[in-house]
Amino acid sequence: MQTGESITVREYLATSYRPDRDYVDGVVVERNLGERDHAELLGAVLACFYNRRKEWGIHVYPSLKIQVSPTRFRVPDMCAVAGDPPDEQILTTPPFLCIEVLSPEDRLTIMQRRVEDFLAMGVPYVFILDPRTRRGWRATAGSLLAIAEIWTEYPEIVVSLESLFESLG
């Protein structure tokens, strides 16, 4: 959902939003958050990745602002950086992984635009999880592939969606 009139990147970065919002070509865009299903699944994902961060050699960040292009900022539900932690407060280099959890108001067509921004920036692994249907997808250029697990190489990460969803009860 777009909010207000067009603003500059400088104005966007100087304004505090709660919750944080995306910025797309001069327009501030709200993110759908705040419902229990979304929060529970995101909490399970964050706990899983955070608890194994040292083993996997990653740094895990919820809702970290990423500048995907000069006029676009996205705030994924979770991202991970492999190797050393970033020096920057707003990522301008691609993270290793982004995960988005769908809210009831989210549409895959709108989510696909967010995902395309991450992929165009160079994020190698982008996943979308749906707490209502208990399904997940890996986003690649031009397609969404149904998955049973979150799987990456270098570092190798394997997380069963079944185990994530079972942890919700």
mmCIF file of the C-alpha atoms, coordinates in Angstrom:
data_MODEL
# 
_entry.id   MODEL 
# 
loop_
_atom_site.group_PDB 
_atom_site.id 
_atom_site.type_symbol 
_atom_site.label_atom_id 
_atom_site.label_alt_id 
_atom_site.label_comp_id 
_atom_site.label_asym_id 
_atom_site.label_entity_id 
_atom_site.label_seq_id 
_atom_site.pdbx_PDB_ins_code 
_atom_site.Cartn_x 
_atom_site.Cartn_y 
_atom_site.Cartn_z 
_atom_site.occupancy 
_atom_site.B_iso_or_equiv 
_atom_site.pdbx_formal_charge 
_atom_site.auth_seq_id 
_atom_site.auth_comp_id 
_atom_site.auth_asym_id 
_atom_site.auth_atom_id 
_atom_site.pdbx_PDB_model_num 
ATOM 1   C CA . MET A 1 1   ? 0.000  0.000   0.000   1.00 0.00 ? 1   MET A CA 1 
ATOM 2   C CA . GLN A 1 2   ? 1.420  3.370   -1.005  1.00 0.00 ? 2   GLN A CA 1 
ATOM 3   C CA . THR A 1 3   ? 1.397  6.242   1.446   1.00 0.00 ? 3   THR A CA 1 
ATOM 4   C CA . GLY A 1 4   ? 1.300  9.953   0.755   1.00 0.00 ? 4   GLY A CA 1 
ATOM 5   C CA . GLU A 1 5   ? 2.970  11.828  -2.031  1.00 0.00 ? 5   GLU A CA 1 
ATOM 6   C CA . SER A 1 6   ? 6.323  11.371  -3.664  1.00 0.00 ? 6   SER A CA 1 
ATOM 7   C CA . ILE A 1 7   ? 9.389  12.083  -1.502  1.00 0.00 ? 7   ILE A CA 1 
ATOM 8   C CA . THR A 1 8   ? 13.148 12.037  -2.062  1.00 0.00 ? 8   THR A CA 1 
ATOM 9   C CA . VAL A 1 9   ? 15.538 9.316   -0.938  1.00 0.00 ? 9   VAL A CA 1 
ATOM 10  C CA . ARG A 1 10  ? 16.980 11.794  1.560   1.00 0.00 ? 10  ARG A CA 1 
ATOM 11  C CA . GLU A 1 11  ? 13.510 12.452  3.063   1.00 0.00 ? 11  GLU A CA 1 
ATOM 12  C CA . TYR A 1 12  ? 12.786 8.715   3.232   1.00 0.00 ? 12  TYR A CA 1 
ATOM 13  C CA . LEU A 1 13  ? 16.058 7.993   5.033   1.00 0.00 ? 13  LEU A CA 1 
ATOM 14  C CA . ALA A 1 14  ? 15.505 10.899  7.446   1.00 0.00 ? 14  ALA A CA 1 
ATOM 15  C CA . THR A 1 15  ? 12.026 9.689   8.437   1.00 0.00 ? 15  THR A CA 1 
ATOM 16  C CA . SER A 1 16  ? 11.345 6.974   10.998  1.00 0.00 ? 16  SER A CA 1 
ATOM 17  C CA . TYR A 1 17  ? 8.491  4.602   10.143  1.00 0.00 ? 17  TYR A CA 1 
ATOM 18  C CA . ARG A 1 18  ? 6.921  2.091   12.518  1.00 0.00 ? 18  ARG A CA 1 
ATOM 19  C CA . PRO A 1 19  ? 6.938  -0.516  11.179  1.00 0.00 ? 19  PRO A CA 1 
ATOM 20  C CA . ASP A 1 20  ? 9.642  0.289   8.650   1.00 0.00 ? 20  ASP A CA 1 
ATOM 21  C CA . ARG A 1 21  ? 8.487  0.709   5.056   1.00 0.00 ? 21  ARG A CA 1 
ATOM 22  C CA . ASP A 1 22  ? 9.805  0.098   1.588   1.00 0.00 ? 22  ASP A CA 1 
ATOM 23  C CA . TYR A 1 23  ? 10.679 2.984   -0.733  1.00 0.00 ? 23  TYR A CA 1 
ATOM 24  C CA . VAL A 1 24  ? 10.056 2.474   -4.446  1.00 0.00 ? 24  VAL A CA 1 
ATOM 25  C CA . ASP A 1 25  ? 10.941 5.183   -6.938  1.00 0.00 ? 25  ASP A CA 1 
ATOM 26  C CA . GLY A 1 26  ? 9.893  8.117   -4.740  1.00 0.00 ? 26  GLY A CA 1 
ATOM 27  C CA . VAL A 1 27  ? 6.923  6.457   -3.035  1.00 0.00 ? 27  VAL A CA 1 
ATOM 28  C CA . VAL A 1 28  ? 6.837  5.056   0.503   1.00 0.00 ? 28  VAL A CA 1 
ATOM 29  C CA . VAL A 1 29  ? 5.140  1.648   0.501   1.00 0.00 ? 29  VAL A CA 1 
ATOM 30  C CA . GLU A 1 30  ? 3.707  0.001   3.631   1.00 0.00 ? 30  GLU A CA 1 
ATOM 31  C CA . ARG A 1 31  ? 4.518  -3.604  4.426   1.00 0.00 ? 31  ARG A CA 1 
ATOM 32  C CA . ASN A 1 32  ? 1.806  -5.974  5.626   1.00 0.00 ? 32  ASN A CA 1 
ATOM 33  C CA . LEU A 1 33  ? 2.680  -7.041  9.172   1.00 0.00 ? 33  LEU A CA 1 
ATOM 34  C CA . GLY A 1 34  ? 1.187  -7.465  12.576  1.00 0.00 ? 34  GLY A CA 1 
ATOM 35  C CA . GLU A 1 35  ? -0.888 -10.622 12.457  1.00 0.00 ? 35  GLU A CA 1 
ATOM 36  C CA . ARG A 1 36  ? -0.252 -13.661 14.631  1.00 0.00 ? 36  ARG A CA 1 
ATOM 37  C CA . ASP A 1 37  ? 0.290  -16.205 11.818  1.00 0.00 ? 37  ASP A CA 1 
ATOM 38  C CA . HIS A 1 38  ? 2.926  -13.983 10.216  1.00 0.00 ? 38  HIS A CA 1 
ATOM 39  C CA . ALA A 1 39  ? 4.609  -13.208 13.536  1.00 0.00 ? 39  ALA A CA 1 
ATOM 40  C CA . GLU A 1 40  ? 4.700  -16.854 14.684  1.00 0.00 ? 40  GLU A CA 1 
ATOM 41  C CA . LEU A 1 41  ? 6.246  -18.170 11.486  1.00 0.00 ? 41  LEU A CA 1 
ATOM 42  C CA . LEU A 1 42  ? 8.720  -15.309 11.284  1.00 0.00 ? 42  LEU A CA 1 
ATOM 43  C CA . GLY A 1 43  ? 9.704  -15.972 14.910  1.00 0.00 ? 43  GLY A CA 1 
ATOM 44  C CA . ALA A 1 44  ? 10.280 -19.650 14.124  1.00 0.00 ? 44  ALA A CA 1 
ATOM 45  C CA . VAL A 1 45  ? 12.400 -18.787 11.078  1.00 0.00 ? 45  VAL A CA 1 
ATOM 46  C CA . LEU A 1 46  ? 14.445 -16.232 13.001  1.00 0.00 ? 46  LEU A CA 1 
ATOM 47  C CA . ALA A 1 47  ? 15.000 -18.616 15.923  1.00 0.00 ? 47  ALA A CA 1 
ATOM 48  C CA . CYS A 1 48  ? 16.067 -21.443 13.613  1.00 0.00 ? 48  CYS A CA 1 
ATOM 49  C CA . PHE A 1 49  ? 18.549 -19.315 11.684  1.00 0.00 ? 49  PHE A CA 1 
ATOM 50  C CA . TYR A 1 50  ? 19.803 -17.341 14.681  1.00 0.00 ? 50  TYR A CA 1 
ATOM 51  C CA . ASN A 1 51  ? 20.412 -20.450 16.767  1.00 0.00 ? 51  ASN A CA 1 
ATOM 52  C CA . ARG A 1 52  ? 22.547 -21.997 13.989  1.00 0.00 ? 52  ARG A CA 1 
ATOM 53  C CA . ARG A 1 53  ? 24.239 -18.802 12.754  1.00 0.00 ? 53  ARG A CA 1 
ATOM 54  C CA . LYS A 1 54  ? 27.698 -19.760 14.033  1.00 0.00 ? 54  LYS A CA 1 
ATOM 55  C CA . GLU A 1 55  ? 27.491 -23.265 12.574  1.00 0.00 ? 55  GLU A CA 1 
ATOM 56  C CA . TRP A 1 56  ? 26.424 -21.833 9.207   1.00 0.00 ? 56  TRP A CA 1 
ATOM 57  C CA . GLY A 1 57  ? 28.749 -18.812 9.318   1.00 0.00 ? 57  GLY A CA 1 
ATOM 58  C CA . ILE A 1 58  ? 25.980 -16.271 8.811   1.00 0.00 ? 58  ILE A CA 1 
ATOM 59  C CA . HIS A 1 59  ? 24.648 -13.121 10.450  1.00 0.00 ? 59  HIS A CA 1 
ATOM 60  C CA . VAL A 1 60  ? 20.844 -12.965 10.748  1.00 0.00 ? 60  VAL A CA 1 
ATOM 61  C CA . TYR A 1 61  ? 18.834 -9.739  10.581  1.00 0.00 ? 61  TYR A CA 1 
ATOM 62  C CA . PRO A 1 62  ? 15.087 -9.201  10.891  1.00 0.00 ? 62  PRO A CA 1 
ATOM 63  C CA . SER A 1 63  ? 13.673 -6.217  8.987   1.00 0.00 ? 63  SER A CA 1 
ATOM 64  C CA . LEU A 1 64  ? 17.019 -4.806  7.853   1.00 0.00 ? 64  LEU A CA 1 
ATOM 65  C CA . LYS A 1 65  ? 16.722 -2.088  5.214   1.00 0.00 ? 65  LYS A CA 1 
ATOM 66  C CA . ILE A 1 66  ? 18.395 -2.967  1.905   1.00 0.00 ? 66  ILE A CA 1 
ATOM 67  C CA . GLN A 1 67  ? 19.090 -0.476  -0.872  1.00 0.00 ? 67  GLN A CA 1 
ATOM 68  C CA . VAL A 1 68  ? 18.383 -2.655  -3.903  1.00 0.00 ? 68  VAL A CA 1 
ATOM 69  C CA . SER A 1 69  ? 18.905 0.182   -6.416  1.00 0.00 ? 69  SER A CA 1 
ATOM 70  C CA . PRO A 1 70  ? 19.542 3.944   -6.256  1.00 0.00 ? 70  PRO A CA 1 
ATOM 71  C CA . THR A 1 71  ? 15.795 4.670   -5.921  1.00 0.00 ? 71  THR A CA 1 
ATOM 72  C CA . ARG A 1 72  ? 14.554 1.532   -4.169  1.00 0.00 ? 72  ARG A CA 1 
ATOM 73  C CA . PHE A 1 73  ? 14.836 0.295   -0.594  1.00 0.00 ? 73  PHE A CA 1 
ATOM 74  C CA . ARG A 1 74  ? 13.275 -2.969  0.534   1.00 0.00 ? 74  ARG A CA 1 
ATOM 75  C CA . VAL A 1 75  ? 12.847 -4.309  4.063   1.00 0.00 ? 75  VAL A CA 1 
ATOM 76  C CA . PRO A 1 76  ? 12.631 -8.114  3.967   1.00 0.00 ? 76  PRO A CA 1 
ATOM 77  C CA . ASP A 1 77  ? 11.207 -10.007 6.913   1.00 0.00 ? 77  ASP A CA 1 
ATOM 78  C CA . MET A 1 78  ? 14.609 -11.631 7.367   1.00 0.00 ? 78  MET A CA 1 
ATOM 79  C CA . CYS A 1 79  ? 17.933 -11.586 5.610   1.00 0.00 ? 79  CYS A CA 1 
ATOM 80  C CA . ALA A 1 80  ? 21.249 -13.269 6.251   1.00 0.00 ? 80  ALA A CA 1 
ATOM 81  C CA . VAL A 1 81  ? 24.780 -12.215 5.383   1.00 0.00 ? 81  VAL A CA 1 
ATOM 82  C CA . ALA A 1 82  ? 27.431 -14.914 4.940   1.00 0.00 ? 82  ALA A CA 1 
ATOM 83  C CA . GLY A 1 83  ? 30.949 -14.401 6.249   1.00 0.00 ? 83  GLY A CA 1 
ATOM 84  C CA . ASP A 1 84  ? 31.885 -11.195 8.020   1.00 0.00 ? 84  ASP A CA 1 
ATOM 85  C CA . PRO A 1 85  ? 29.138 -8.935  9.385   1.00 0.00 ? 85  PRO A CA 1 
ATOM 86  C CA . PRO A 1 86  ? 28.353 -5.907  7.226   1.00 0.00 ? 86  PRO A CA 1 
ATOM 87  C CA . ASP A 1 87  ? 29.938 -2.555  8.111   1.00 0.00 ? 87  ASP A CA 1 
ATOM 88  C CA . GLU A 1 88  ? 26.915 -0.621  6.880   1.00 0.00 ? 88  GLU A CA 1 
ATOM 89  C CA . GLN A 1 89  ? 23.666 0.129   8.699   1.00 0.00 ? 89  GLN A CA 1 
ATOM 90  C CA . ILE A 1 90  ? 21.641 -0.115  5.474   1.00 0.00 ? 90  ILE A CA 1 
ATOM 91  C CA . LEU A 1 91  ? 22.813 -2.909  3.198   1.00 0.00 ? 91  LEU A CA 1 
ATOM 92  C CA . THR A 1 92  ? 23.996 -1.821  -0.233  1.00 0.00 ? 92  THR A CA 1 
ATOM 93  C CA . THR A 1 93  ? 25.658 -5.143  -1.053  1.00 0.00 ? 93  THR A CA 1 
ATOM 94  C CA . PRO A 1 94  ? 23.460 -8.190  -1.589  1.00 0.00 ? 94  PRO A CA 1 
ATOM 95  C CA . PRO A 1 95  ? 22.816 -10.363 1.440   1.00 0.00 ? 95  PRO A CA 1 
ATOM 96  C CA . PHE A 1 96  ? 23.214 -14.117 1.014   1.00 0.00 ? 96  PHE A CA 1 
ATOM 97  C CA . LEU A 1 97  ? 19.547 -14.862 1.620   1.00 0.00 ? 97  LEU A CA 1 
ATOM 98  C CA . CYS A 1 98  ? 16.184 -13.105 2.028   1.00 0.00 ? 98  CYS A CA 1 
ATOM 99  C CA . ILE A 1 99  ? 13.023 -14.669 3.451   1.00 0.00 ? 99  ILE A CA 1 
ATOM 100 C CA . GLU A 1 100 ? 9.556  -13.157 3.178   1.00 0.00 ? 100 GLU A CA 1 
ATOM 101 C CA . VAL A 1 101 ? 6.565  -14.425 5.177   1.00 0.00 ? 101 VAL A CA 1 
ATOM 102 C CA . LEU A 1 102 ? 3.187  -13.772 3.592   1.00 0.00 ? 102 LEU A CA 1 
ATOM 103 C CA . SER A 1 103 ? 0.483  -11.878 5.472   1.00 0.00 ? 103 SER A CA 1 
ATOM 104 C CA . PRO A 1 104 ? -3.207 -12.317 4.579   1.00 0.00 ? 104 PRO A CA 1 
ATOM 105 C CA . GLU A 1 105 ? -3.225 -9.096  2.540   1.00 0.00 ? 105 GLU A CA 1 
ATOM 106 C CA . ASP A 1 106 ? -0.136 -10.062 0.524   1.00 0.00 ? 106 ASP A CA 1 
ATOM 107 C CA . ARG A 1 107 ? -0.555 -11.112 -3.071  1.00 0.00 ? 107 ARG A CA 1 
ATOM 108 C CA . LEU A 1 108 ? 2.064  -13.185 -4.841  1.00 0.00 ? 108 LEU A CA 1 
ATOM 109 C CA . THR A 1 109 ? 2.070  -10.728 -7.761  1.00 0.00 ? 109 THR A CA 1 
ATOM 110 C CA . ILE A 1 110 ? 3.039  -7.863  -5.439  1.00 0.00 ? 110 ILE A CA 1 
ATOM 111 C CA . MET A 1 111 ? 5.490  -10.082 -3.564  1.00 0.00 ? 111 MET A CA 1 
ATOM 112 C CA . GLN A 1 112 ? 7.039  -11.045 -6.913  1.00 0.00 ? 112 GLN A CA 1 
ATOM 113 C CA . ARG A 1 113 ? 7.990  -7.368  -7.474  1.00 0.00 ? 113 ARG A CA 1 
ATOM 114 C CA . ARG A 1 114 ? 9.801  -7.292  -4.129  1.00 0.00 ? 114 ARG A CA 1 
ATOM 115 C CA . VAL A 1 115 ? 11.534 -10.563 -4.951  1.00 0.00 ? 115 VAL A CA 1 
ATOM 116 C CA . GLU A 1 116 ? 12.574 -9.308  -8.393  1.00 0.00 ? 116 GLU A CA 1 
ATOM 117 C CA . ASP A 1 117 ? 14.280 -6.347  -6.701  1.00 0.00 ? 117 ASP A CA 1 
ATOM 118 C CA . PHE A 1 118 ? 16.273 -8.707  -4.467  1.00 0.00 ? 118 PHE A CA 1 
ATOM 119 C CA . LEU A 1 119 ? 17.227 -10.946 -7.388  1.00 0.00 ? 119 LEU A CA 1 
ATOM 120 C CA . ALA A 1 120 ? 18.193 -7.994  -9.611  1.00 0.00 ? 120 ALA A CA 1 
ATOM 121 C CA . MET A 1 121 ? 20.442 -6.737  -6.809  1.00 0.00 ? 121 MET A CA 1 
ATOM 122 C CA . GLY A 1 122 ? 22.211 -10.109 -6.748  1.00 0.00 ? 122 GLY A CA 1 
ATOM 123 C CA . VAL A 1 123 ? 20.680 -11.879 -3.739  1.00 0.00 ? 123 VAL A CA 1 
ATOM 124 C CA . PRO A 1 124 ? 21.269 -15.560 -4.602  1.00 0.00 ? 124 PRO A CA 1 
ATOM 125 C CA . TYR A 1 125 ? 18.566 -17.084 -2.389  1.00 0.00 ? 125 TYR A CA 1 
ATOM 126 C CA . VAL A 1 126 ? 15.073 -15.638 -1.919  1.00 0.00 ? 126 VAL A CA 1 
ATOM 127 C CA . PHE A 1 127 ? 12.299 -17.617 -0.262  1.00 0.00 ? 127 PHE A CA 1 
ATOM 128 C CA . ILE A 1 128 ? 8.599  -16.926 0.350   1.00 0.00 ? 128 ILE A CA 1 
ATOM 129 C CA . LEU A 1 129 ? 6.712  -18.758 3.100   1.00 0.00 ? 129 LEU A CA 1 
ATOM 130 C CA . ASP A 1 130 ? 2.950  -18.863 3.611   1.00 0.00 ? 130 ASP A CA 1 
ATOM 131 C CA . PRO A 1 131 ? 1.836  -19.580 7.197   1.00 0.00 ? 131 PRO A CA 1 
ATOM 132 C CA . ARG A 1 132 ? -1.801 -20.204 6.196   1.00 0.00 ? 132 ARG A CA 1 
ATOM 133 C CA . THR A 1 133 ? -1.184 -22.853 3.541   1.00 0.00 ? 133 THR A CA 1 
ATOM 134 C CA . ARG A 1 134 ? 2.092  -24.025 5.109   1.00 0.00 ? 134 ARG A CA 1 
ATOM 135 C CA . ARG A 1 135 ? 3.791  -23.868 1.741   1.00 0.00 ? 135 ARG A CA 1 
ATOM 136 C CA . GLY A 1 136 ? 6.984  -22.279 0.541   1.00 0.00 ? 136 GLY A CA 1 
ATOM 137 C CA . TRP A 1 137 ? 8.658  -21.189 -2.670  1.00 0.00 ? 137 TRP A CA 1 
ATOM 138 C CA . ARG A 1 138 ? 12.128 -20.351 -3.855  1.00 0.00 ? 138 ARG A CA 1 
ATOM 139 C CA . ALA A 1 139 ? 12.108 -17.342 -6.110  1.00 0.00 ? 139 ALA A CA 1 
ATOM 140 C CA . THR A 1 140 ? 14.324 -17.350 -9.161  1.00 0.00 ? 140 THR A CA 1 
ATOM 141 C CA . ALA A 1 141 ? 14.400 -15.022 -12.141 1.00 0.00 ? 141 ALA A CA 1 
ATOM 142 C CA . GLY A 1 142 ? 10.942 -15.339 -13.650 1.00 0.00 ? 142 GLY A CA 1 
ATOM 143 C CA . SER A 1 143 ? 9.557  -18.161 -11.527 1.00 0.00 ? 143 SER A CA 1 
ATOM 144 C CA . LEU A 1 144 ? 8.521  -19.426 -8.128  1.00 0.00 ? 144 LEU A CA 1 
ATOM 145 C CA . LEU A 1 145 ? 9.483  -23.016 -7.391  1.00 0.00 ? 145 LEU A CA 1 
ATOM 146 C CA . ALA A 1 146 ? 7.536  -24.931 -4.740  1.00 0.00 ? 146 ALA A CA 1 
ATOM 147 C CA . ILE A 1 147 ? 9.904  -26.237 -2.062  1.00 0.00 ? 147 ILE A CA 1 
ATOM 148 C CA . ALA A 1 148 ? 9.884  -28.669 0.857   1.00 0.00 ? 148 ALA A CA 1 
ATOM 149 C CA . GLU A 1 149 ? 12.966 -27.122 2.445   1.00 0.00 ? 149 GLU A CA 1 
ATOM 150 C CA . ILE A 1 150 ? 15.019 -23.966 2.523   1.00 0.00 ? 150 ILE A CA 1 
ATOM 151 C CA . TRP A 1 151 ? 18.242 -25.072 0.890   1.00 0.00 ? 151 TRP A CA 1 
ATOM 152 C CA . THR A 1 152 ? 21.410 -23.158 0.020   1.00 0.00 ? 152 THR A CA 1 
ATOM 153 C CA . GLU A 1 153 ? 25.009 -23.832 -0.941  1.00 0.00 ? 153 GLU A CA 1 
ATOM 154 C CA . TYR A 1 154 ? 28.117 -22.072 0.363   1.00 0.00 ? 154 TYR A CA 1 
ATOM 155 C CA . PRO A 1 155 ? 27.259 -22.114 3.184   1.00 0.00 ? 155 PRO A CA 1 
ATOM 156 C CA . GLU A 1 156 ? 25.158 -25.216 3.065   1.00 0.00 ? 156 GLU A CA 1 
ATOM 157 C CA . ILE A 1 157 ? 21.875 -24.670 4.858   1.00 0.00 ? 157 ILE A CA 1 
ATOM 158 C CA . VAL A 1 158 ? 18.993 -27.127 4.922   1.00 0.00 ? 158 VAL A CA 1 
ATOM 159 C CA . VAL A 1 159 ? 15.822 -26.342 6.882   1.00 0.00 ? 159 VAL A CA 1 
ATOM 160 C CA . SER A 1 160 ? 12.748 -28.490 6.460   1.00 0.00 ? 160 SER A CA 1 
ATOM 161 C CA . LEU A 1 161 ? 9.545  -26.489 6.032   1.00 0.00 ? 161 LEU A CA 1 
ATOM 162 C CA . GLU A 1 162 ? 7.706  -29.304 7.797   1.00 0.00 ? 162 GLU A CA 1 
ATOM 163 C CA . SER A 1 163 ? 9.842  -28.782 10.910  1.00 0.00 ? 163 SER A CA 1 
ATOM 164 C CA . LEU A 1 164 ? 9.318  -25.002 10.795  1.00 0.00 ? 164 LEU A CA 1 
ATOM 165 C CA . PHE A 1 165 ? 5.557  -25.352 10.461  1.00 0.00 ? 165 PHE A CA 1 
ATOM 166 C CA . GLU A 1 166 ? 5.379  -28.113 13.103  1.00 0.00 ? 166 GLU A CA 1 
ATOM 167 C CA . SER A 1 167 ? 7.086  -25.793 15.566  1.00 0.00 ? 167 SER A CA 1 
ATOM 168 C CA . LEU A 1 168 ? 4.025  -23.528 15.281  1.00 0.00 ? 168 LEU A CA 1 
ATOM 169 C CA . GLY A 1 169 ? 1.752  -26.177 16.761  1.00 0.00 ? 169 GLY A CA 1 
# 
